[in-house]
Amino acid sequence: MARQNPNPRLEKLGLALTPVFALTAGLVVYLGHHHYALTEPEALMALAGMAAIGLVLGGILCSLRSPIVAGVFFAVMVIGTLDLHYQFIGKLHFWILGGGLSLTALALVLSLRGYLGTIGGVSFGTMLLSSLLIGGSSAAVLQGQSPAKNTDPVPTSSAADLPVVVHLVLDGFVGLEGLPEDVYGASELKNSLTAFFHGEGFRTHDRAYSQYFLTHNSLANLFNNESSDRDRRHLRTEGRTWVLAQNRYFRRLAAQGYQIRVLQTDHMDFCRSEAVSVASCDAVPAFSLASLKDLPLSATQKAKQILGSFLTRTALYHIAINGYGTVRQGAQRSGLDVLPTWPVSHF
């Protein structure tokens, strides 16, 4: 049976739309995973931006005359799309998994020359449609195991007579005395933070600092009044969450009759320490796009944050950023300061 020749117009249209469908489908799933409504203005703007990136890639794909070059470009695009979903590039098994997938994708696209647009358009178009119909991922926002609420009895005998104590632990927050005075705006920032916290009734430890590079070591020692050089002391892991197994500070508060209420992120669990009962325990994601909703930012600024957080999931994006930075610096050294900064915010 003779092989039918592809329709040139449909093939061109498929090639142009395949990157659009692939990238927007991934962003739809990403927004759904973070329970971000697709009808929000910033979500629509981010989807439009992703579609524009896809159209540029589709235009490049359509302009390539060599089937082999087009096949390589298509294979790289497929690998980048998969990496947005699974983030396998850069991990230890990249050379095996990434290389195998690259060769497989390249073999497929070369064997399907003339039908890349049709097959790619239908496949990724179906992916986009199903993502829109399903409404994104229904997976829970918390990635690791959610901290279980402790149901042990809580001492309440003298709780009513005790003053309220609220601790705010801000990750990566330098003590106010640590702000260098020779840095522009540092003094104003220090005064602003001091006025805010003191105005709300908080006591600040202005000369506080941590000798630990990693948060889990810093907090584990802080809550146990120690300064150990051992990694992961008083800690165990469950999924992606650090669980503080020992918490002497909470035990002391509980012995005094305090009811302990914890609001934490899923990065570290303070609610399941041994011999400690908490009255309530609530967890929020350490990172979630949902936190953008209440920030005093414009829809455009939020859309840039959404795009940046999505695109940084793939190592190919970092390669593009570094490459652009190298070209821009080279142009500046040559006296041609004409290239703008990278247009999308990234975390």
C-alpha positions, 0 to 999 in steps of 0.5 A: 500500500502506497504511503500517502503524501502529507498535506503541506498546509496542514503539516506547516500548521501542525509544526507551528502549533505543536510547540504552542500546544505543548507549552501551554498544556504544561502550564495549565497542569502547573497552574492546576497543581497550585490550584490557581484559577485559569480565569485570573488575569495573570494566569491568562497573561502567562498562558498568552506569553507561553503561547507566544514563546510556542509560536516563535519556536513553531516559526523556527521549526517551520523555517528549517529546510533540512529534515535532519535539522528540523528533526533534531530541533523537534527532538530537543523541544520534546525533551524540554517539554518532558523536562518541564513535567518531570525535571530529569535533566541535571540529575545523576541519571540524566546522561542515561535517561536524557540521552536515551530519550533524545536518541529515541525522539530523534529516531522517531522524528526522522522516521516520521519526516513529513508527518511531524506537524500532523502527529505533533499537533494532534498529540499535543493538542489532545494533551492541551484539551484534556488538561483544560477539561480535567482542570489541571492536576488534582494532586495535593499541593503539599509535596511530601507527607502532610504533618498529622495533627497531634491528638494527644491530650493537651494540658490546659490547667494554667493556660488561661493565666499565661501571656500569649507568646508568638514566635515568627521564624523567617527563613533567610532573614538576617538579624537587623544589626546584620544589615550593612550600613554601607549598602544603599537603602539598608538603613531605611530597611532596618528602620522600617522593619524595626518600626513594623515589628515593634509597632506590632508588639514583637521583640526583635533579636537584632544581633541574631545569626545562624552558624548553619548554612541549611535551614533544617540544621539551624532550626533543629539546634535553635529549638533544642538550645544546642549548637551541634556540628552534627548534620540532621541532629534531632531530625528525620525525613518523611518524603520531602519534609523534615520532621523535628523529632526532639523539641526541648523548647516545646516540651518546656512550654507544654510543661508550663501549661501553654497550648501550642499552636503551629502554623508551618510550611511543608518544608519542616514539621514541628508537630510530631516531636516526641513527648510534645502535644500541640493544640493545633497544627496547620501546614501551608506549602513552602512554595505555591503560586497561590501566595501571589494572589494576595500580593500588591502586584500588578497582573503583569508582574504576577504573570512574569513570576508565574512564567519564571517559576514554570520555565525554571523547572527545565535545565534548558531554560537555565542554559538559555539564560546563561547563553543570553547573559554571555552574549549580552555581556560580550556586547556590552564589552564591545560597546553595544549596550543594546540588549535588554535584561532577561524579560521574565522573573525567575526564582 
